[in-house]
Amino acid sequence: MSVRYTETAFAELAEIISYIAADNPRAASAFIARLDQLLENLREFPRMTRFSDEEGAHIAPVGRYPYLLFYAVEGGDIVVLHVRHGARRYPARPRNT
């Protein structure tokens, strides 16, 4: 399985890494390593986590960090939808109109 990031997820991740690195570059590197390890695990077992409130999306904690990874499994890909701090509101659910 390959991993793709949405533009939103990529921007959120860049912001998180910049925020952590401003105070502690080693912690930012450790966060990236933990996220990479999580994604490796998800490549092998993509449905090992629980579903989020967003239809078809899973949610996974990023190790000991207070961040959550929201992703979907689409065909042979893991699509990272969001990377957010656990204290933030979850992404809005699309409404059926």
Secondary structure by P-SEA (a helix, b strand, c coil): cbbbbcaaaaaaaaaaaaaaaaccaaaaaaaaaaaaaaaaaaaaccccccccccccbbbbbcccccbbbbbbbcccccccccccccccccccccccc
